[in-house]
């Protein structure tokens, strides 16, 4: 009977140790869950702020687009219809860009430098003549930085 009592006492002690270990692990898991819940709240708050910034940026872009469309209408009224048609056709063919700046002897549309013959033709062309890139066929916009 003494052995049985000693065995039961050891068994009870072992079970109490297991219970303490489980309780410690549970406490650590609860702390981790609380920490992670706080991080989730922080991330959700950041996401909400980003969504607000995105909405504001989209509103700004829409307003700029509207303003640009109005400005384009005003400017397009001053440009000959055949040039507008050519520009719109090129824009459709070239992925949205129908005209490109000639910058330091290079077409900004295709990024290729014009050869000397093409540059001489551009130099010789009157200021009001429409000049096009031989490589990409976009309308070239001549500026002081064209390198002519």
ChimeraX commands (.cxc) that place a marker at each C-alpha (Angstrom):
marker #1 position 0.00,0.00,0.00 radius 0.5
marker #1 position 2.97,2.29,0.75 radius 0.5
marker #1 position 4.33,1.64,-2.74 radius 0.5
marker #1 position 1.01,2.37,-4.28 radius 0.5
marker #1 position 0.72,5.66,-2.39 radius 0.5
marker #1 position 4.25,6.62,-3.42 radius 0.5
marker #1 position 3.45,5.74,-7.04 radius 0.5
marker #1 position 0.26,7.81,-6.94 radius 0.5
marker #1 position 2.14,10.74,-5.37 radius 0.5
marker #1 position 4.74,10.61,-8.17 radius 0.5
marker #1 position 2.00,10.37,-10.77 radius 0.5
marker #1 position 0.22,13.36,-9.21 radius 0.5
marker #1 position 3.49,15.35,-9.18 radius 0.5
marker #1 position 4.16,14.48,-12.83 radius 0.5
marker #1 position 0.64,15.51,-13.81 radius 0.5
marker #1 position 0.96,18.78,-11.88 radius 0.5
marker #1 position 4.24,19.49,-13.75 radius 0.5
marker #1 position 2.49,18.81,-17.07 radius 0.5
marker #1 position -0.38,21.13,-16.08 radius 0.5
marker #1 position 2.10,23.89,-15.13 radius 0.5
marker #1 position 3.94,23.46,-18.43 radius 0.5
marker #1 position 0.67,23.64,-20.39 radius 0.5
marker #1 position -0.39,26.74,-18.44 radius 0.5
marker #1 position 2.96,28.45,-19.20 radius 0.5
marker #1 position 2.67,27.63,-22.91 radius 0.5
marker #1 position -0.93,28.86,-22.92 radius 0.5
marker #1 position 0.12,32.14,-21.29 radius 0.5
marker #1 position 2.91,32.61,-23.85 radius 0.5
marker #1 position 0.47,31.83,-26.70 radius 0.5
marker #1 position -2.01,34.38,-25.35 radius 0.5
marker #1 position 0.70,37.04,-25.16 radius 0.5
marker #1 position 1.74,36.25,-28.74 radius 0.5
marker #1 position -1.90,36.40,-29.88 radius 0.5
marker #1 position -2.31,39.80,-28.22 radius 0.5
marker #1 position 0.88,41.05,-29.88 radius 0.5
marker #1 position -0.23,39.79,-33.28 radius 0.5
marker #1 position -3.69,41.31,-32.86 radius 0.5
marker #1 position -2.02,44.66,-32.19 radius 0.5
marker #1 position 0.09,44.29,-35.31 radius 0.5
marker #1 position -2.99,43.40,-37.36 radius 0.5
marker #1 position -4.73,46.54,-36.12 radius 0.5
marker #1 position -1.68,48.62,-37.04 radius 0.5
marker #1 position -1.54,47.13,-40.53 radius 0.5
marker #1 position -5.26,47.67,-41.01 radius 0.5
marker #1 position -4.87,51.31,-39.95 radius 0.5
marker #1 position -1.99,51.74,-42.43 radius 0.5
marker #1 position -4.09,50.12,-45.16 radius 0.5
marker #1 position -6.97,52.49,-44.42 radius 0.5
marker #1 position -4.61,55.48,-44.60 radius 0.5
marker #1 position -3.16,54.20,-47.88 radius 0.5
marker #1 position -6.67,53.79,-49.28 radius 0.5
marker #1 position -7.48,57.36,-48.28 radius 0.5
marker #1 position -4.29,58.64,-49.94 radius 0.5
marker #1 position -5.06,56.59,-53.05 radius 0.5
marker #1 position -8.57,58.03,-53.27 radius 0.5
marker #1 position -7.23,61.56,-52.91 radius 0.5
marker #1 position -4.56,60.91,-55.55 radius 0.5
marker #1 position -7.14,59.48,-57.96 radius 0.5
marker #1 position -9.35,62.52,-57.46 radius 0.5
marker #1 position -6.35,64.74,-58.20 radius 0.5
marker #1 position -5.50,62.74,-61.32 radius 0.5
marker #1 position -9.10,62.94,-62.51 radius 0.5
marker #1 position -9.09,66.71,-61.97 radius 0.5
marker #1 position -5.78,67.06,-63.85 radius 0.5
marker #1 position -7.14,64.90,-66.67 radius 0.5
marker #1 position -10.23,67.06,-66.93 radius 0.5
marker #1 position -8.11,70.23,-66.95 radius 0.5
marker #1 position -5.75,68.77,-69.57 radius 0.5
marker #1 position -8.68,67.74,-71.76 radius 0.5
marker #1 position -10.09,71.26,-71.60 radius 0.5
marker #1 position -6.68,72.76,-72.41 radius 0.5
marker #1 position -6.31,70.33,-75.31 radius 0.5
marker #1 position -9.68,71.39,-76.71 radius 0.5
marker #1 position -8.65,75.04,-76.59 radius 0.5
marker #1 position -5.27,74.36,-78.20 radius 0.5
marker #1 position -6.68,71.94,-80.78 radius 0.5
marker #1 position -9.03,74.66,-82.00 radius 0.5
marker #1 position -5.94,76.64,-83.02 radius 0.5
marker #1 position -4.29,73.76,-84.94 radius 0.5
marker #1 position -5.27,72.85,-88.52 radius 0.5
marker #1 position -7.65,69.88,-88.78 radius 0.5
marker #1 position -5.34,67.86,-91.05 radius 0.5
marker #1 position -2.53,68.11,-88.49 radius 0.5
marker #1 position -4.88,67.01,-85.68 radius 0.5
marker #1 position -5.98,64.03,-87.80 radius 0.5
marker #1 position -2.35,63.09,-88.50 radius 0.5
marker #1 position -1.47,63.40,-84.81 radius 0.5
marker #1 position -4.45,61.29,-83.71 radius 0.5
marker #1 position -3.62,58.64,-86.32 radius 0.5
marker #1 position 0.03,58.49,-85.19 radius 0.5
marker #1 position -1.03,58.44,-81.56 radius 0.5
marker #1 position -3.24,55.42,-82.19 radius 0.5
marker #1 position -0.44,53.63,-84.07 radius 0.5
marker #1 position 2.36,54.50,-81.64 radius 0.5
marker #1 position 0.77,53.52,-78.34 radius 0.5
marker #1 position -0.55,56.93,-77.31 radius 0.5
marker #1 position 2.37,59.16,-78.38 radius 0.5
marker #1 position 1.98,60.89,-81.74 radius 0.5
marker #1 position 4.59,63.60,-81.35 radius 0.5
marker #1 position 8.04,63.57,-79.78 radius 0.5
marker #1 position 10.58,66.21,-78.87 radius 0.5
marker #1 position 13.78,66.43,-80.88 radius 0.5
marker #1 position 16.36,66.73,-78.11 radius 0.5
marker #1 position 20.09,66.91,-78.79 radius 0.5
marker #1 position 19.71,65.35,-82.24 radius 0.5
marker #1 position 17.70,62.46,-80.79 radius 0.5
marker #1 position 14.02,61.65,-81.28 radius 0.5
marker #1 position 12.50,61.28,-77.79 radius 0.5
marker #1 position 9.84,58.95,-79.23 radius 0.5
marker #1 position 12.07,56.15,-80.49 radius 0.5
marker #1 position 15.22,57.31,-78.63 radius 0.5
marker #1 position 17.30,57.06,-81.81 radius 0.5
marker #1 position 19.70,59.75,-82.94 radius 0.5
marker #1 position 18.93,61.25,-86.34 radius 0.5
marker #1 position 21.65,60.81,-88.95 radius 0.5
marker #1 position 23.30,63.83,-90.56 radius 0.5
marker #1 position 21.05,63.71,-93.66 radius 0.5
marker #1 position 17.89,63.74,-91.55 radius 0.5
marker #1 position 19.28,66.56,-89.41 radius 0.5
marker #1 position 20.07,68.62,-92.50 radius 0.5
marker #1 position 16.50,68.10,-93.76 radius 0.5
marker #1 position 15.11,69.22,-90.40 radius 0.5
marker #1 position 17.42,72.26,-90.37 radius 0.5
marker #1 position 16.33,73.21,-93.88 radius 0.5
marker #1 position 12.61,72.85,-93.15 radius 0.5
marker #1 position 10.70,76.05,-92.38 radius 0.5
marker #1 position 9.69,76.55,-88.73 radius 0.5
marker #1 position 5.99,76.03,-89.48 radius 0.5
marker #1 position 6.48,72.81,-91.50 radius 0.5
marker #1 position 5.59,69.48,-89.92 radius 0.5
marker #1 position 8.74,67.35,-89.65 radius 0.5
marker #1 position 8.60,63.63,-88.90 radius 0.5
marker #1 position 11.12,61.12,-87.56 radius 0.5
marker #1 position 12.30,58.72,-90.24 radius 0.5
marker #1 position 12.55,55.86,-87.75 radius 0.5
marker #1 position 9.27,55.95,-85.81 radius 0.5
marker #1 position 7.30,58.37,-88.06 radius 0.5
marker #1 position 6.22,60.54,-85.11 radius 0.5
marker #1 position 5.90,64.29,-85.51 radius 0.5
marker #1 position 9.10,65.94,-84.29 radius 0.5
marker #1 position 8.76,68.97,-82.05 radius 0.5
marker #1 position 11.75,71.26,-82.52 radius 0.5
marker #1 position 12.97,73.28,-79.55 radius 0.5
marker #1 position 16.07,75.30,-78.64 radius 0.5
marker #1 position 17.57,72.05,-77.25 radius 0.5
marker #1 position 17.15,70.14,-80.53 radius 0.5
marker #1 position 20.82,70.40,-81.42 radius 0.5
marker #1 position 20.20,71.85,-84.86 radius 0.5
marker link #1:1,2 radius 0.2
marker link #1:2,3 radius 0.2
marker link #1:3,4 radius 0.2
marker link #1:4,5 radius 0.2
marker link #1:5,6 radius 0.2
marker link #1:6,7 radius 0.2
marker link #1:7,8 radius 0.2
marker link #1:8,9 radius 0.2
marker link #1:9,10 radius 0.2
marker link #1:10,11 radius 0.2
marker link #1:11,12 radius 0.2
marker link #1:12,13 radius 0.2
marker link #1:13,14 radius 0.2
marker link #1:14,15 radius 0.2
marker link #1:15,16 radius 0.2
marker link #1:16,17 radius 0.2
marker link #1:17,18 radius 0.2
marker link #1:18,19 radius 0.2
marker link #1:19,20 radius 0.2
marker link #1:20,21 radius 0.2
marker link #1:21,22 radius 0.2
marker link #1:22,23 radius 0.2
marker link #1:23,24 radius 0.2
marker link #1:24,25 radius 0.2
marker link #1:25,26 radius 0.2
marker link #1:26,27 radius 0.2
marker link #1:27,28 radius 0.2
marker link #1:28,29 radius 0.2
marker link #1:29,30 radius 0.2
marker link #1:30,31 radius 0.2
marker link #1:31,32 radius 0.2
marker link #1:32,33 radius 0.2
marker link #1:33,34 radius 0.2
marker link #1:34,35 radius 0.2
marker link #1:35,36 radius 0.2
marker link #1:36,37 radius 0.2
marker link #1:37,38 radius 0.2
marker link #1:38,39 radius 0.2
marker link #1:39,40 radius 0.2
marker link #1:40,41 radius 0.2
marker link #1:41,42 radius 0.2
marker link #1:42,43 radius 0.2
marker link #1:43,44 radius 0.2
marker link #1:44,45 radius 0.2
marker link #1:45,46 radius 0.2
marker link #1:46,47 radius 0.2
marker link #1:47,48 radius 0.2
marker link #1:48,49 radius 0.2
marker link #1:49,50 radius 0.2
marker link #1:50,51 radius 0.2
marker link #1:51,52 radius 0.2
marker link #1:52,53 radius 0.2
marker link #1:53,54 radius 0.2
marker link #1:54,55 radius 0.2
marker link #1:55,56 radius 0.2
marker link #1:56,57 radius 0.2
marker link #1:57,58 radius 0.2
marker link #1:58,59 radius 0.2
marker link #1:59,60 radius 0.2
marker link #1:60,61 radius 0.2
marker link #1:61,62 radius 0.2
marker link #1:62,63 radius 0.2
marker link #1:63,64 radius 0.2
marker link #1:64,65 radius 0.2
marker link #1:65,66 radius 0.2
marker link #1:66,67 radius 0.2
marker link #1:67,68 radius 0.2
marker link #1:68,69 radius 0.2
marker link #1:69,70 radius 0.2
marker link #1:70,71 radius 0.2
marker link #1:71,72 radius 0.2
marker link #1:72,73 radius 0.2
marker link #1:73,74 radius 0.2
marker link #1:74,75 radius 0.2
marker link #1:75,76 radius 0.2
marker link #1:76,77 radius 0.2
marker link #1:77,78 radius 0.2
marker link #1:78,79 radius 0.2
marker link #1:79,80 radius 0.2
marker link #1:80,81 radius 0.2
marker link #1:81,82 radius 0.2
marker link #1:82,83 radius 0.2
marker link #1:83,84 radius 0.2
marker link #1:84,85 radius 0.2
marker link #1:85,86 radius 0.2
marker link #1:86,87 radius 0.2
marker link #1:87,88 radius 0.2
marker link #1:88,89 radius 0.2
marker link #1:89,90 radius 0.2
marker link #1:90,91 radius 0.2
marker link #1:91,92 radius 0.2
marker link #1:92,93 radius 0.2
marker link #1:93,94 radius 0.2
marker link #1:94,95 radius 0.2
marker link #1:95,96 radius 0.2
marker link #1:96,97 radius 0.2
marker link #1:97,98 radius 0.2
marker link #1:98,99 radius 0.2
marker link #1:99,100 radius 0.2
marker link #1:100,101 radius 0.2
marker link #1:101,102 radius 0.2
marker link #1:102,103 radius 0.2
marker link #1:103,104 radius 0.2
marker link #1:104,105 radius 0.2
marker link #1:105,106 radius 0.2
marker link #1:106,107 radius 0.2
marker link #1:107,108 radius 0.2
marker link #1:108,109 radius 0.2
marker link #1:109,110 radius 0.2
marker link #1:110,111 radius 0.2
marker link #1:111,112 radius 0.2
marker link #1:112,113 radius 0.2
marker link #1:113,114 radius 0.2
marker link #1:114,115 radius 0.2
marker link #1:115,116 radius 0.2
marker link #1:116,117 radius 0.2
marker link #1:117,118 radius 0.2
marker link #1:118,119 radius 0.2
marker link #1:119,120 radius 0.2
marker link #1:120,121 radius 0.2
marker link #1:121,122 radius 0.2
marker link #1:122,123 radius 0.2
marker link #1:123,124 radius 0.2
marker link #1:124,125 radius 0.2
marker link #1:125,126 radius 0.2
marker link #1:126,127 radius 0.2
marker link #1:127,128 radius 0.2
marker link #1:128,129 radius 0.2
marker link #1:129,130 radius 0.2
marker link #1:130,131 radius 0.2
marker link #1:131,132 radius 0.2
marker link #1:132,133 radius 0.2
marker link #1:133,134 radius 0.2
marker link #1:134,135 radius 0.2
marker link #1:135,136 radius 0.2
marker link #1:136,137 radius 0.2
marker link #1:137,138 radius 0.2
marker link #1:138,139 radius 0.2
marker link #1:139,140 radius 0.2
marker link #1:140,141 radius 0.2
marker link #1:141,142 radius 0.2
marker link #1:142,143 radius 0.2
marker link #1:143,144 radius 0.2
marker link #1:144,145 radius 0.2
marker link #1:145,146 radius 0.2
marker link #1:146,147 radius 0.2
marker link #1:147,148 radius 0.2
view
